[in-house]
Amino acid sequence: MTSIGTLAFDEYGRPFFILKEKQKRLSGLEALKAHIVASRTISTIIQTSLGPKGLDKMMVSSDGDVTITNDGATILKMMDVENEIAKLMVQLSQSQDDEIGDGTTGVVVLAGALLAQAELLLDKGLHPIRITEGFEMAAKYAIDHLDNISDKFPVSRDNLEPLIKTAQTTLGSKIVNKCLRQFAEIAVDAVMSVADLERKDVDFELIKMEAKQGGRLEDTVLVKGVIVDKQFSHPQMPKELKDVKLAILTCPFEPPKPKTKHKLDVKSVEDYRALRKYEQEKFDDMVQRVKDSGANLVICQWGFDDEANHLLLQRELPAVRWVGGPEIELIAIATNGRIVPRFEELSPEKLGTAGLVREVSFGTTKDRMLVIEKCPNTRAVTIFIRGGNKMIVEEAKRSLHDALCVVRNLVRDNRVVYGGGAAEISCSLAVAEQANKIATIEQYALRAFADALDSIPLALSENSGLSAIDVVTDLKARQKLENNPWLGIDCLNKGTNDMKVQNVIETLTSKKQQISLATQLVKMILKIDDVRKPEQSI
């Protein structure tokens, strides 16, 4: 009979059991294999989303919200993952997304393949430390080889075609690929509008995305200015203003209120009339100050009541209320205006200017938005996205964010490699060749790393409905024979495996980051060989 606890008695002599908490302990090879199984489960789930023919995943949150996407980082972020090692894979994808913005699926697939190869090496009796050392050597060789096979093109505003082609590769696997060229051009134009090419820097704060469901994807446009999801405060105000001078206010159109510790007694009709007159005079004074400054449009962060609104209409001063803080800042940047916290500080030199401010409405629902165009500072831009429903609009937003990140990376480092698995196959051949030159036991780890790199082209082939082993074997042989590192998987059946001809381009930064992050994670997982947990949570 197994003892499950200890019998004890309380102060009244009543018996009770003191139960022992059962713990399950995993150690050594058993722990390592458990980690590898958990990580590979995540990798297997996401592998079918890789490439232009990759499938989407539908995620349903606990409150019933539905998200459909094939963006690796979004899928993993929305998955309810409890295993601690599997959470590391989620964080890996998030790191790739935060740093690069692209390659979030590929980095997880590569990490899963490396762990699968590590499991085979553990079964052969290799020590985890020797495996991680071999993987680190292989990653260094692969990254150095990427430098050798990379191409470089000048990033300039005169020749945007290479940037557009790279953005098209990123968007090729997304839901927006029916408008591939249009979205790629929007992403490139947006980044080049805000880019500082001398410093090789891009300020993403100046690129705003606004979305409104109900239209077609083809209706998506880039506005050289700011779009605000607001409308003029009164329906009788003009819907279009030209040569606008904006007063950007963070103070409300309200008379000053008594502090909470004070009390105001209104004991007679005369007192009420005096208070009413005071409020009227304050409103008049506020509106007059704005008019005296020369402003013909007010953008206010706070609201104002109907009385103030009516007075603004009477004085022919169009106004927009409840404009959020980030929008206020973007409007100030675009129009070269100053944000004014008090009416007393308002002056003509603090006003912003814009060539055109207009209100646009959509469909039969009469949804309205405000467009501020022809601003003096054209570096602030807004991408206005349309789509048939909320899910398409949100996925288009995510897709454009990835494309913006890729173009930004090219501004920072203009070196590229060719996609379709071509770079991975070339690196696999280079690492396998280095393995033959090493006499120590790490050569097994290098060959395993080379096999893991093949997982990307294999997954691309499978997702495209091709015979994966046949295609990848043929390409490896051709790359070696022709000495051409640009041969990859013809996912779209264009009749050529030359990715340079197909214009399938990826940034060198993204590819290096994938290999580096995947290797670091695998090294960390292979060093955890002891886990203790309460049994019920396993």
Secondary structure, 3 states (H helix, E strand, C coil): CCCCEEEEECCCCCEEEEECCCEEEEEHHHHHHHHHHHHHHHHHHHHCCCCCCCCCEEEECCCCCEEEECCHHHHHHHCCCCCHHHHHHHHHHHHHHHHCCCCHHHHHHHHHHHHHHHHHHHHCCCCHHHHHHHHHHHHHHHHHHHHHHCEECCCECCECHHHHHHHHHHHCCCHHHHHHHHHHHHHHHHHHHHEECCCCEECHHHEEEEEEECCCHHHCEEECEEEECCCCCCCCCCCEEEEEEEEEECCCCCCCCCCCCCCCCCCCHHHHHHHHHHHHHHHHHHHHHHHHCCCCEEEECCCCCHHHHHHHHHCCCCEECCCCHHHHHHHHHHHCCCEECCHHHCCHHHCEEEEEEEEEEECCCCEEEEEEECCCCCCCEEEEEEECCHHHHHHHHHHHHHHHHHHHHHHHCCEEEECCCHHHHHHHHHHHHHHCCCCCCHHHHHHHHHHHHCHHHHHHHHHCCCCHHHHHHHHHHHHHHHCCCCECCCCCCCCCCEHHHHCCEEEHHHHHHHHHHHHHHHHHHHCCCEEEEEHHHC
